[in-house]
Amino acid sequence: MMELVFVVTDKDDLCGVDLDHCRNPLTGEINQPKLDIINLLDSYTEITPSLEGIRVWLRGKKPSGGNRKGTY
């Protein structure tokens, strides 16, 4: 199986949102609060290698002063 590797740099306009431990790897079910975030972002979404998380890719710029906010 071939795995796609993509490296995001400061020159890219791509940002990834990682939603950890939100997916049941056996059933594929995603918990509702994280599913709401995925639907709100409405962008390319993929399952993480752990099979327990989701990554959403968006076009945008990382805000200055950090990249985490809130308690998700």
PDB file of N, CA, C, O and CB in Angstrom:
ATOM      1  N   MET A   1       0.845  -1.174   0.000  1.00  0.00           N
ATOM      2  CA  MET A   1       0.000   0.000   0.000  1.00  0.00           C
ATOM      3  C   MET A   1       0.891   1.238   0.000  1.00  0.00           C
ATOM      4  O   MET A   1       1.873   1.299   0.739  1.00  0.00           O
ATOM      5  CB  MET A   1      -0.962  -0.003   1.219  1.00  0.00           C
ATOM      6  N   MET A   2       0.555   2.209  -0.814  1.00  0.00           N
ATOM      7  CA  MET A   2       1.336   3.444  -0.919  1.00  0.00           C
ATOM      8  C   MET A   2       0.723   4.504  -0.006  1.00  0.00           C
ATOM      9  O   MET A   2      -0.495   4.680   0.021  1.00  0.00           O
ATOM     10  CB  MET A   2       1.390   3.951  -2.395  1.00  0.00           C
ATOM     11  N   GLU A   3       1.566   5.199   0.732  1.00  0.00           N
ATOM     12  CA  GLU A   3       1.087   6.245   1.627  1.00  0.00           C
ATOM     13  C   GLU A   3       1.551   7.603   1.108  1.00  0.00           C
ATOM     14  O   GLU A   3       2.724   7.781   0.779  1.00  0.00           O
ATOM     15  CB  GLU A   3       1.588   6.007   3.077  1.00  0.00           C
ATOM     16  N   LEU A   4       0.637   8.545   1.039  1.00  0.00           N
ATOM     17  CA  LEU A   4       0.947   9.891   0.596  1.00  0.00           C
ATOM     18  C   LEU A   4       1.522  10.673   1.766  1.00  0.00           C
ATOM     19  O   LEU A   4       0.937  10.705   2.849  1.00  0.00           O
ATOM     20  CB  LEU A   4      -0.307  10.593   0.022  1.00  0.00           C
ATOM     21  N   VAL A   5       2.659  11.296   1.547  1.00  0.00           N
ATOM     22  CA  VAL A   5       3.281  12.118   2.581  1.00  0.00           C
ATOM     23  C   VAL A   5       3.292  13.553   2.086  1.00  0.00           C
ATOM     24  O   VAL A   5       3.760  13.832   0.981  1.00  0.00           O
ATOM     25  CB  VAL A   5       4.730  11.622   2.923  1.00  0.00           C
ATOM     26  N   PHE A   6       2.783  14.454   2.893  1.00  0.00           N
ATOM     27  CA  PHE A   6       2.725  15.860   2.529  1.00  0.00           C
ATOM     28  C   PHE A   6       3.277  16.675   3.682  1.00  0.00           C
ATOM     29  O   PHE A   6       2.861  16.503   4.828  1.00  0.00           O
ATOM     30  CB  PHE A   6       1.275  16.295   2.179  1.00  0.00           C
ATOM     31  N   VAL A   7       4.202  17.552   3.386  1.00  0.00           N
ATOM     32  CA  VAL A   7       4.813  18.400   4.411  1.00  0.00           C
ATOM     33  C   VAL A   7       4.312  19.819   4.217  1.00  0.00           C
ATOM     34  O   VAL A   7       4.459  20.398   3.141  1.00  0.00           O
ATOM     35  CB  VAL A   7       6.374  18.344   4.346  1.00  0.00           C
ATOM     36  N   VAL A   8       3.720  20.374   5.263  1.00  0.00           N
ATOM     37  CA  VAL A   8       3.222  21.746   5.226  1.00  0.00           C
ATOM     38  C   VAL A   8       4.337  22.670   5.686  1.00  0.00           C
ATOM     39  O   VAL A   8       4.971  22.433   6.714  1.00  0.00           O
ATOM     40  CB  VAL A   8       1.949  21.917   6.116  1.00  0.00           C
ATOM     41  N   THR A   9       4.571  23.730   4.912  1.00  0.00           N
ATOM     42  CA  THR A   9       5.594  24.714   5.269  1.00  0.00           C
ATOM     43  C   THR A   9       4.951  26.086   5.400  1.00  0.00           C
ATOM     44  O   THR A   9       3.777  26.267   5.076  1.00  0.00           O
ATOM     45  CB  THR A   9       6.735  24.744   4.214  1.00  0.00           C
ATOM     46  N   ASP A  10       5.732  27.048   5.878  1.00  0.00           N
ATOM     47  CA  ASP A  10       5.238  28.421   6.020  1.00  0.00           C
ATOM     48  C   ASP A  10       4.850  29.038   4.684  1.00  0.00           C
ATOM     49  O   ASP A  10       4.094  30.008   4.649  1.00  0.00           O
ATOM     50  CB  ASP A  10       6.288  29.283   6.691  1.00  0.00           C
ATOM     51  N   LYS A  11       5.357  28.490   3.587  1.00  0.00           N
ATOM     52  CA  LYS A  11       5.061  29.033   2.264  1.00  0.00           C
ATOM     53  C   LYS A  11       3.708  28.537   1.733  1.00  0.00           C
ATOM     54  O   LYS A  11       3.172  29.102   0.779  1.00  0.00           O
ATOM     55  CB  LYS A  11       6.175  28.659   1.285  1.00  0.00           C
ATOM     56  N   ASP A  12       3.164  27.494   2.342  1.00  0.00           N
ATOM     57  CA  ASP A  12       1.876  26.935   1.917  1.00  0.00           C
ATOM     58  C   ASP A  12       0.723  27.711   2.524  1.00  0.00           C
ATOM     59  O   ASP A  12       0.874  28.373   3.552  1.00  0.00           O
ATOM     60  CB  ASP A  12       1.774  25.455   2.305  1.00  0.00           C
ATOM     61  N   ASP A  13      -0.415  27.625   1.888  1.00  0.00           N
ATOM     62  CA  ASP A  13      -1.623  28.206   2.476  1.00  0.00           C
ATOM     63  C   ASP A  13      -2.544  27.097   2.996  1.00  0.00           C
ATOM     64  O   ASP A  13      -3.759  27.273   3.091  1.00  0.00           O
ATOM     65  CB  ASP A  13      -2.367  29.086   1.435  1.00  0.00           C
ATOM     66  N   LEU A  14      -1.939  25.952   3.331  1.00  0.00           N
ATOM     67  CA  LEU A  14      -2.717  24.834   3.865  1.00  0.00           C
ATOM     68  C   LEU A  14      -2.549  24.731   5.372  1.00  0.00           C
ATOM     69  O   LEU A  14      -1.456  24.913   5.907  1.00  0.00           O
ATOM     70  CB  LEU A  14      -2.300  23.519   3.196  1.00  0.00           C
ATOM     71  N   CYS A  15      -3.638  24.439   6.034  1.00  0.00           N
ATOM     72  CA  CYS A  15      -3.638  24.224   7.475  1.00  0.00           C
ATOM     73  C   CYS A  15      -4.376  22.925   7.751  1.00  0.00           C
ATOM     74  O   CYS A  15      -5.339  22.582   7.065  1.00  0.00           O
ATOM     75  CB  CYS A  15      -4.296  25.424   8.236  1.00  0.00           C
ATOM     76  N   GLY A  16      -3.914  22.214   8.757  1.00  0.00           N
ATOM     77  CA  GLY A  16      -4.583  20.990   9.150  1.00  0.00           C
ATOM     78  C   GLY A  16      -5.178  21.126  10.539  1.00  0.00           C
ATOM     79  O   GLY A  16      -4.560  21.694  11.439  1.00  0.00           O
ATOM     80  N   VAL A  17      -6.377  20.603  10.702  1.00  0.00           N
ATOM     81  CA  VAL A  17      -7.028  20.565  12.005  1.00  0.00           C
ATOM     82  C   VAL A  17      -7.094  19.099  12.414  1.00  0.00           C
ATOM     83  O   VAL A  17      -7.765  18.299  11.762  1.00  0.00           O
ATOM     84  CB  VAL A  17      -8.465  21.233  11.970  1.00  0.00           C
ATOM     85  N   ASP A  18      -6.396  18.747  13.497  1.00  0.00           N
ATOM     86  CA  ASP A  18      -6.395  17.374  13.992  1.00  0.00           C
ATOM     87  C   ASP A  18      -7.441  17.221  15.086  1.00  0.00           C
ATOM     88  O   ASP A  18      -7.458  17.974  16.060  1.00  0.00           O
ATOM     89  CB  ASP A  18      -4.997  16.980  14.518  1.00  0.00           C
ATOM     90  N   LEU A  19      -8.290  16.258  14.914  1.00  0.00           N
ATOM     91  CA  LEU A  19      -9.305  15.924  15.911  1.00  0.00           C
ATOM     92  C   LEU A  19      -8.966  14.524  16.417  1.00  0.00           C
ATOM     93  O   LEU A  19      -9.267  13.526  15.761  1.00  0.00           O
ATOM     94  CB  LEU A  19     -10.779  15.996  15.308  1.00  0.00           C
ATOM     95  N   ASP A  20      -8.335  14.462  17.596  1.00  0.00           N
ATOM     96  CA  ASP A  20      -7.828  13.199  18.133  1.00  0.00           C
ATOM     97  C   ASP A  20      -8.899  12.434  18.902  1.00  0.00           C
ATOM     98  O   ASP A  20      -9.802  13.024  19.494  1.00  0.00           O
ATOM     99  CB  ASP A  20      -6.635  13.458  19.035  1.00  0.00           C
ATOM    100  N   HIS A  21      -8.780  11.119  18.882  1.00  0.00           N
ATOM    101  CA  HIS A  21      -9.607  10.205  19.680  1.00  0.00           C
ATOM    102  C   HIS A  21     -11.102  10.484  19.548  1.00  0.00           C
ATOM    103  O   HIS A  21     -11.830  10.506  20.541  1.00  0.00           O
ATOM    104  CB  HIS A  21      -9.209  10.294  21.136  1.00  0.00           C
ATOM    105  N   CYS A  22     -11.549  10.696  18.317  1.00  0.00           N
ATOM    106  CA  CYS A  22     -12.965  11.001  18.091  1.00  0.00           C
ATOM    107  C   CYS A  22     -13.655   9.951  17.235  1.00  0.00           C
ATOM    108  O   CYS A  22     -14.857  10.046  16.987  1.00  0.00           O
ATOM    109  CB  CYS A  22     -13.107  12.358  17.437  1.00  0.00           C
ATOM    110  N   ARG A  23     -12.907   8.949  16.781  1.00  0.00           N
ATOM    111  CA  ARG A  23     -13.450   7.953  15.861  1.00  0.00           C
ATOM    112  C   ARG A  23     -13.259   6.557  16.422  1.00  0.00           C
ATOM    113  O   ARG A  23     -12.177   6.216  16.900  1.00  0.00           O
ATOM    114  CB  ARG A  23     -12.788   8.067  14.482  1.00  0.00           C
ATOM    115  N   ASN A  24     -14.300   5.755  16.364  1.00  0.00           N
ATOM    116  CA  ASN A  24     -14.210   4.361  16.765  1.00  0.00           C
ATOM    117  C   ASN A  24     -13.599   3.584  15.603  1.00  0.00           C
ATOM    118  O   ASN A  24     -14.220   3.497  14.543  1.00  0.00           O
ATOM    119  CB  ASN A  24     -15.615   3.784  17.167  1.00  0.00           C
ATOM    120  N   PRO A  25     -12.394   3.013  15.766  1.00  0.00           N
ATOM    121  CA  PRO A  25     -11.741   2.342  14.641  1.00  0.00           C
ATOM    122  C   PRO A  25     -12.464   1.070  14.179  1.00  0.00           C
ATOM    123  O   PRO A  25     -12.248   0.611  13.057  1.00  0.00           O
ATOM    124  CB  PRO A  25     -10.327   2.000  15.018  1.00  0.00           C
ATOM    125  N   LEU A  26     -13.309   0.506  15.028  1.00  0.00           N
ATOM    126  CA  LEU A  26     -14.030  -0.713  14.645  1.00  0.00           C
ATOM    127  C   LEU A  26     -15.302  -0.417  13.865  1.00  0.00           C
ATOM    128  O   LEU A  26     -15.637  -1.140  12.927  1.00  0.00           O
ATOM    129  CB  LEU A  26     -14.372  -1.521  15.877  1.00  0.00           C
ATOM    130  N   THR A  27     -16.012   0.642  14.246  1.00  0.00           N
ATOM    131  CA  THR A  27     -17.289   0.947  13.593  1.00  0.00           C
ATOM    132  C   THR A  27     -17.197   2.127  12.626  1.00  0.00           C
ATOM    133  O   THR A  27     -18.046   2.276  11.748  1.00  0.00           O
ATOM    134  CB  THR A  27     -18.342   1.237  14.639  1.00  0.00           C
ATOM    135  N   GLY A  28     -16.163   2.971  12.784  1.00  0.00           N
ATOM    136  CA  GLY A  28     -16.046   4.163  11.956  1.00  0.00           C
ATOM    137  C   GLY A  28     -16.868   5.332  12.467  1.00  0.00           C
ATOM    138  O   GLY A  28     -16.855   6.411  11.876  1.00  0.00           O
ATOM    139  N   GLU A  29     -17.586   5.120  13.569  1.00  0.00           N
ATOM    140  CA  GLU A  29     -18.438   6.177  14.122  1.00  0.00           C
ATOM    141  C   GLU A  29     -17.583   7.311  14.693  1.00  0.00           C
ATOM    142  O   GLU A  29     -16.589   7.074  15.379  1.00  0.00           O
ATOM    143  CB  GLU A  29     -19.371   5.605  15.218  1.00  0.00           C
ATOM    144  N   ILE A  30     -17.992   8.550  14.393  1.00  0.00           N
ATOM    145  CA  ILE A  30     -17.311   9.753  14.883  1.00  0.00           C
ATOM    146  C   ILE A  30     -18.222  10.413  15.900  1.00  0.00           C
ATOM    147  O   ILE A  30     -19.420  10.563  15.660  1.00  0.00           O
ATOM    148  CB  ILE A  30     -16.956  10.744  13.709  1.00  0.00           C
ATOM    149  N   ASN A  31     -17.652  10.816  17.059  1.00  0.00           N
ATOM    150  CA  ASN A  31     -18.513  11.405  18.081  1.00  0.00           C
ATOM    151  C   ASN A  31     -19.106  12.727  17.587  1.00  0.00           C
ATOM    152  O   ASN A  31     -18.479  13.453  16.815  1.00  0.00           O
ATOM    153  CB  ASN A  31     -17.725  11.627  19.389  1.00  0.00           C
ATOM    154  N   GLN A  32     -20.315  13.022  18.043  1.00  0.00           N
ATOM    155  CA  GLN A  32     -21.113  14.125  17.503  1.00  0.00           C
ATOM    156  C   GLN A  32     -20.443  15.499  17.612  1.00  0.00           C
ATOM    157  O   GLN A  32     -20.485  16.248  16.636  1.00  0.00           O
ATOM    158  CB  GLN A  32     -22.430  14.169  18.208  1.00  0.00           C
ATOM    159  N   PRO A  33     -19.827  15.876  18.743  1.00  0.00           N
ATOM    160  CA  PRO A  33     -19.202  17.205  18.779  1.00  0.00           C
ATOM    161  C   PRO A  33     -18.123  17.381  17.695  1.00  0.00           C
ATOM    162  O   PRO A  33     -18.018  18.446  17.087  1.00  0.00           O
ATOM    163  CB  PRO A  33     -18.587  17.447  20.158  1.00  0.00           C
ATOM    164  N   LYS A  34     -17.334  16.339  17.462  1.00  0.00           N
ATOM    165  CA  LYS A  34     -16.283  16.436  16.435  1.00  0.00           C
ATOM    166  C   LYS A  34     -16.893  16.377  15.038  1.00  0.00           C
ATOM    167  O   LYS A  34     -16.390  17.026  14.121  1.00  0.00           O
ATOM    168  CB  LYS A  34     -15.243  15.303  16.609  1.00  0.00           C
ATOM    169  N   LEU A  35     -17.960  15.616  14.863  1.00  0.00           N
ATOM    170  CA  LEU A  35     -18.653  15.576  13.577  1.00  0.00           C
ATOM    171  C   LEU A  35     -19.229  16.950  13.242  1.00  0.00           C
ATOM    172  O   LEU A  35     -19.237  17.358  12.081  1.00  0.00           O
ATOM    173  CB  LEU A  35     -19.772  14.514  13.595  1.00  0.00           C
ATOM    174  N   ASP A  36     -19.704  17.654  14.250  1.00  0.00           N
ATOM    175  CA  ASP A  36     -20.196  19.026  14.041  1.00  0.00           C
ATOM    176  C   ASP A  36     -19.083  19.938  13.542  1.00  0.00           C
ATOM    177  O   ASP A  36     -19.311  20.766  12.661  1.00  0.00           O
ATOM    178  CB  ASP A  36     -20.789  19.590  15.341  1.00  0.00           C
ATOM    179  N   ILE A  37     -17.871  19.794  14.100  1.00  0.00           N
ATOM    180  CA  ILE A  37     -16.717  20.591  13.653  1.00  0.00           C
ATOM    181  C   ILE A  37     -16.377  20.251  12.209  1.00  0.00           C
ATOM    182  O   ILE A  37     -16.148  21.145  11.395  1.00  0.00           O
ATOM    183  CB  ILE A  37     -15.487  20.346  14.566  1.00  0.00           C
ATOM    184  N   ILE A  38     -16.344  18.960  11.889  1.00  0.00           N
ATOM    185  CA  ILE A  38     -16.030  18.517  10.523  1.00  0.00           C
ATOM    186  C   ILE A  38     -17.028  19.109   9.534  1.00  0.00           C
ATOM    187  O   ILE A  38     -16.638  19.605   8.477  1.00  0.00           O
ATOM    188  CB  ILE A  38     -16.038  16.971  10.431  1.00  0.00           C
ATOM    189  N   ASN A  39     -18.304  19.059   9.873  1.00  0.00           N
ATOM    190  CA  ASN A  39     -19.335  19.608   8.987  1.00  0.00           C
ATOM    191  C   ASN A  39     -19.227  21.119   8.856  1.00  0.00           C
ATOM    192  O   ASN A  39     -19.451  21.666   7.776  1.00  0.00           O
ATOM    193  CB  ASN A  39     -20.718  19.236   9.497  1.00  0.00           C
ATOM    194  N   LEU A  40     -18.890  21.791   9.934  1.00  0.00           N
ATOM    195  CA  LEU A  40     -18.726  23.245   9.902  1.00  0.00           C
ATOM    196  C   LEU A  40     -17.554  23.655   8.999  1.00  0.00           C
ATOM    197  O   LEU A  40     -17.659  24.620   8.241  1.00  0.00           O
ATOM    198  CB  LEU A  40     -18.509  23.784  11.324  1.00  0.00           C
ATOM    199  N   LEU A  41     -16.448  22.923   9.084  1.00  0.00           N
ATOM    200  CA  LEU A  41     -15.271  23.260   8.272  1.00  0.00           C
ATOM    201  C   LEU A  41     -15.485  22.931   6.801  1.00  0.00           C
ATOM    202  O   LEU A  41     -14.939  23.622   5.942  1.00  0.00           O
ATOM    203  CB  LEU A  41     -14.043  22.518   8.790  1.00  0.00           C
ATOM    204  N   ASP A  42     -16.259  21.904   6.485  1.00  0.00           N
ATOM    205  CA  ASP A  42     -16.649  21.578   5.106  1.00  0.00           C
ATOM    206  C   ASP A  42     -15.471  21.579   4.145  1.00  0.00           C
ATOM    207  O   ASP A  42     -15.463  22.321   3.162  1.00  0.00           O
ATOM    208  CB  ASP A  42     -17.691  22.558   4.619  1.00  0.00           C
ATOM    209  N   SER A  43     -14.477  20.747   4.431  1.00  0.00           N
ATOM    210  CA  SER A  43     -13.283  20.693   3.606  1.00  0.00           C
ATOM    211  C   SER A  43     -12.810  19.239   3.494  1.00  0.00           C
ATOM    212  O   SER A  43     -13.438  18.332   4.040  1.00  0.00           O
ATOM    213  CB  SER A  43     -12.166  21.598   4.193  1.00  0.00           C
ATOM    214  N   TYR A  44     -11.708  19.029   2.790  1.00  0.00           N
ATOM    215  CA  TYR A  44     -11.166  17.677   2.635  1.00  0.00           C
ATOM    216  C   TYR A  44     -10.844  17.103   4.008  1.00  0.00           C
ATOM    217  O   TYR A  44     -10.168  17.744   4.813  1.00  0.00           O
ATOM    218  CB  TYR A  44      -9.900  17.683   1.732  1.00  0.00           C
ATOM    219  N   THR A  45     -11.325  15.902   4.271  1.00  0.00           N
ATOM    220  CA  THR A  45     -11.178  15.261   5.576  1.00  0.00           C
ATOM    221  C   THR A  45     -10.643  13.849   5.383  1.00  0.00           C
ATOM    222  O   THR A  45     -11.049  13.135   4.466  1.00  0.00           O
ATOM    223  CB  THR A  45     -12.530  15.238   6.344  1.00  0.00           C
ATOM    224  N   GLU A  46      -9.715  13.455   6.274  1.00  0.00           N
ATOM    225  CA  GLU A  46      -9.154  12.115   6.177  1.00  0.00           C
ATOM    226  C   GLU A  46      -9.015  11.489   7.564  1.00  0.00           C
ATOM    227  O   GLU A  46      -8.952  12.190   8.574  1.00  0.00           O
ATOM    228  CB  GLU A  46      -7.792  12.154   5.470  1.00  0.00           C
ATOM    229  N   ILE A  47      -8.970  10.180   7.590  1.00  0.00           N
ATOM    230  CA  ILE A  47      -8.744   9.436   8.820  1.00  0.00           C
ATOM    231  C   ILE A  47      -7.243   9.441   9.098  1.00  0.00           C
ATOM    232  O   ILE A  47      -6.443   9.259   8.180  1.00  0.00           O
ATOM    233  CB  ILE A  47      -9.305   7.972   8.718  1.00  0.00           C
ATOM    234  N   THR A  48      -6.854   9.648  10.364  1.00  0.00           N
ATOM    235  CA  THR A  48      -5.442   9.644  10.723  1.00  0.00           C
ATOM    236  C   THR A  48      -4.910   8.212  10.759  1.00  0.00           C
ATOM    237  O   THR A  48      -5.696   7.267  10.823  1.00  0.00           O
ATOM    238  CB  THR A  48      -5.226  10.336  12.085  1.00  0.00           C
ATOM    239  N   PRO A  49      -3.582   8.037  10.718  1.00  0.00           N
ATOM    240  CA  PRO A  49      -3.010   6.686  10.726  1.00  0.00           C
ATOM    241  C   PRO A  49      -3.418   5.830  11.929  1.00  0.00           C
ATOM    242  O   PRO A  49      -3.447   4.604  11.824  1.00  0.00           O
ATOM    243  CB  PRO A  49      -1.520   6.785  10.687  1.00  0.00           C
ATOM    244  N   SER A  50      -3.732   6.450  13.062  1.00  0.00           N
ATOM    245  CA  SER A  50      -4.155   5.686  14.238  1.00  0.00           C
ATOM    246  C   SER A  50      -5.544   5.083  14.063  1.00  0.00           C
ATOM    247  O   SER A  50      -5.939   4.199  14.823  1.00  0.00           O
ATOM    248  CB  SER A  50      -4.135   6.574  15.470  1.00  0.00           C
ATOM    249  N   LEU A  51      -6.284   5.558  13.063  1.00  0.00           N
ATOM    250  CA  LEU A  51      -7.675   5.180  12.794  1.00  0.00           C
ATOM    251  C   LEU A  51      -8.648   5.701  13.848  1.00  0.00           C
ATOM    252  O   LEU A  51      -9.846   5.430  13.763  1.00  0.00           O
ATOM    253  CB  LEU A  51      -7.789   3.677  12.706  1.00  0.00           C
ATOM    254  N   GLU A  52      -8.152   6.446  14.843  1.00  0.00           N
ATOM    255  CA  GLU A  52      -8.990   6.976  15.916  1.00  0.00           C
ATOM    256  C   GLU A  52      -9.204   8.480  15.807  1.00  0.00           C
ATOM    257  O   GLU A  52      -9.944   9.061  16.600  1.00  0.00           O
ATOM    258  CB  GLU A  52      -8.376   6.651  17.253  1.00  0.00           C
ATOM    259  N   GLY A  53      -8.569   9.107  14.840  1.00  0.00           N
ATOM    260  CA  GLY A  53      -8.676  10.557  14.688  1.00  0.00           C
ATOM    261  C   GLY A  53      -9.045  10.956  13.279  1.00  0.00           C
ATOM    262  O   GLY A  53      -9.083  10.137  12.360  1.00  0.00           O
ATOM    263  N   ILE A  54      -9.316  12.234  13.137  1.00  0.00           N
ATOM    264  CA  ILE A  54      -9.679  12.819  11.850  1.00  0.00           C
ATOM    265  C   ILE A  54      -8.811  14.052  11.632  1.00  0.00           C
ATOM    266  O   ILE A  54      -8.524  14.792  12.573  1.00  0.00           O
ATOM    267  CB  ILE A  54     -11.204  13.183  11.795  1.00  0.00           C
ATOM    268  N   ARG A  55      -8.401  14.266  10.406  1.00  0.00           N
ATOM    269  CA  ARG A  55      -7.659  15.479  10.036  1.00  0.00           C
ATOM    270  C   ARG A  55      -8.441  16.173   8.932  1.00  0.00           C
ATOM    271  O   ARG A  55      -8.844  15.552   7.949  1.00  0.00           O
ATOM    272  CB  ARG A  55      -6.185  15.147   9.570  1.00  0.00           C
ATOM    273  N   VAL A  56      -8.649  17.480   9.115  1.00  0.00           N
ATOM    274  CA  VAL A  56      -9.355  18.299   8.129  1.00  0.00           C
ATOM    275  C   VAL A  56      -8.345  19.282   7.556  1.00  0.00           C
ATOM    276  O   VAL A  56      -7.679  19.999   8.304  1.00  0.00           O
ATOM    277  CB  VAL A  56     -10.592  19.048   8.765  1.00  0.00           C
ATOM    278  N   TRP A  57      -8.229  19.319   6.237  1.00  0.00           N
ATOM    279  CA  TRP A  57      -7.307  20.237   5.560  1.00  0.00           C
ATOM    280  C   TRP A  57      -8.080  21.442   5.043  1.00  0.00           C
ATOM    281  O   TRP A  57      -9.154  21.307   4.457  1.00  0.00           O
ATOM    282  CB  TRP A  57      -6.565  19.525   4.395  1.00  0.00           C
ATOM    283  N   LEU A  58      -7.511  22.625   5.270  1.00  0.00           N
ATOM    284  CA  LEU A  58      -8.140  23.882   4.866  1.00  0.00           C
ATOM    285  C   LEU A  58      -7.105  24.802   4.243  1.00  0.00           C
ATOM    286  O   LEU A  58      -5.902  24.633   4.444  1.00  0.00           O
ATOM    287  CB  LEU A  58      -8.818  24.571   6.069  1.00  0.00           C
ATOM    288  N   ARG A  59      -7.577  25.760   3.497  1.00  0.00           N
ATOM    289  CA  ARG A  59      -6.699  26.831   3.025  1.00  0.00           C
ATOM    290  C   ARG A  59      -6.807  27.975   4.019  1.00  0.00           C
ATOM    291  O   ARG A  59      -7.908  28.377   4.394  1.00  0.00           O
ATOM    292  CB  ARG A  59      -7.076  27.299   1.567  1.00  0.00           C
ATOM    293  N   GLY A  60      -5.674  28.494   4.441  1.00  0.00           N
ATOM    294  CA  GLY A  60      -5.675  29.599   5.396  1.00  0.00           C
ATOM    295  C   GLY A  60      -4.282  29.829   5.943  1.00  0.00           C
ATOM    296  O   GLY A  60      -3.325  29.189   5.505  1.00  0.00           O
ATOM    297  N   LYS A  61      -4.164  30.713   6.871  1.00  0.00           N
ATOM    298  CA  LYS A  61      -2.892  31.046   7.507  1.00  0.00           C
ATOM    299  C   LYS A  61      -2.989  30.771   8.996  1.00  0.00           C
ATOM    300  O   LYS A  61      -4.023  31.015   9.618  1.00  0.00           O
ATOM    301  CB  LYS A  61      -2.508  32.524   7.248  1.00  0.00           C
ATOM    302  N   LYS A  62      -1.909  30.265   9.561  1.00  0.00           N
ATOM    303  CA  LYS A  62      -1.856  30.025  10.995  1.00  0.00           C
ATOM    304  C   LYS A  62      -1.864  31.369  11.715  1.00  0.00           C
ATOM    305  O   LYS A  62      -1.116  32.270  11.334  1.00  0.00           O
ATOM    306  CB  LYS A  62      -0.598  29.190  11.381  1.00  0.00           C
ATOM    307  N   PRO A  63      -2.688  31.524  12.741  1.00  0.00           N
ATOM    308  CA  PRO A  63      -2.719  32.796  13.457  1.00  0.00           C
ATOM    309  C   PRO A  63      -1.429  33.027  14.232  1.00  0.00           C
ATOM    310  O   PRO A  63      -0.787  32.077  14.679  1.00  0.00           O
ATOM    311  CB  PRO A  63      -3.913  32.842  14.405  1.00  0.00           C
ATOM    312  N   SER A  64      -1.056  34.280  14.389  1.00  0.00           N
ATOM    313  CA  SER A  64       0.140  34.578  15.177  1.00  0.00           C
ATOM    314  C   SER A  64      -0.156  34.294  16.645  1.00  0.00           C
ATOM    315  O   SER A  64      -1.297  34.410  17.092  1.00  0.00           O
ATOM    316  CB  SER A  64       0.593  36.059  14.978  1.00  0.00           C
ATOM    317  N   GLY A  65       0.866  33.927  17.379  1.00  0.00           N
ATOM    318  CA  GLY A  65       0.695  33.692  18.803  1.00  0.00           C
ATOM    319  C   GLY A  65       0.286  32.283  19.165  1.00  0.00           C
ATOM    320  O   GLY A  65      -0.032  32.025  20.326  1.00  0.00           O
ATOM    321  N   GLY A  66       0.280  31.366  18.226  1.00  0.00           N
ATOM    322  CA  GLY A  66      -0.041  29.982  18.555  1.00  0.00           C
ATOM    323  C   GLY A  66      -1.126  29.408  17.691  1.00  0.00           C
ATOM    324  O   GLY A  66      -1.743  30.103  16.884  1.00  0.00           O
ATOM    325  N   ASN A  67      -1.350  28.127  17.872  1.00  0.00           N
ATOM    326  CA  ASN A  67      -2.331  27.464  17.004  1.00  0.00           C
ATOM    327  C   ASN A  67      -3.338  26.625  17.772  1.00  0.00           C
ATOM    328  O   ASN A  67      -4.021  25.794  17.174  1.00  0.00           O
ATOM    329  CB  ASN A  67      -1.624  26.594  16.005  1.00  0.00           C
ATOM    330  N   ARG A  68      -3.447  26.818  19.077  1.00  0.00           N
ATOM    331  CA  ARG A  68      -4.451  26.089  19.861  1.00  0.00           C
ATOM    332  C   ARG A  68      -5.315  27.075  20.625  1.00  0.00           C
ATOM    333  O   ARG A  68      -4.836  28.073  21.164  1.00  0.00           O
ATOM    334  CB  ARG A  68      -3.780  25.090  20.836  1.00  0.00           C
ATOM    335  N   LYS A  69      -6.576  26.770  20.653  1.00  0.00           N
ATOM    336  CA  LYS A  69      -7.513  27.622  21.391  1.00  0.00           C
ATOM    337  C   LYS A  69      -8.663  26.760  21.866  1.00  0.00           C
ATOM    338  O   LYS A  69      -9.197  25.958  21.100  1.00  0.00           O
ATOM    339  CB  LYS A  69      -8.030  28.809  20.512  1.00  0.00           C
ATOM    340  N   GLY A  70      -9.041  26.912  23.092  1.00  0.00           N
ATOM    341  CA  GLY A  70     -10.164  26.157  23.607  1.00  0.00           C
ATOM    342  C   GLY A  70      -9.765  24.793  24.116  1.00  0.00           C
ATOM    343  O   GLY A  70      -8.588  24.431  24.106  1.00  0.00           O
ATOM    344  N   THR A  71     -10.744  24.046  24.557  1.00  0.00           N
ATOM    345  CA  THR A  71     -10.517  22.705  25.093  1.00  0.00           C
ATOM    346  C   THR A  71     -11.354  21.705  24.332  1.00  0.00           C
ATOM    347  O   THR A  71     -12.428  21.318  24.792  1.00  0.00           O
ATOM    348  CB  THR A  71     -10.843  22.646  26.596  1.00  0.00           C
ATOM    349  N   TYR A  72     -10.889  21.287  23.197  1.00  0.00           N
ATOM    350  CA  TYR A  72     -11.578  20.262  22.410  1.00  0.00           C
ATOM    351  C   TYR A  72     -10.844  19.003  22.686  1.00  0.00           C
ATOM    352  O   TYR A  72     -11.200  17.951  22.154  1.00  0.00           O
ATOM    353  CB  TYR A  72     -11.623  20.587  20.871  1.00  0.00           C
TER     354      TYR A  72
END
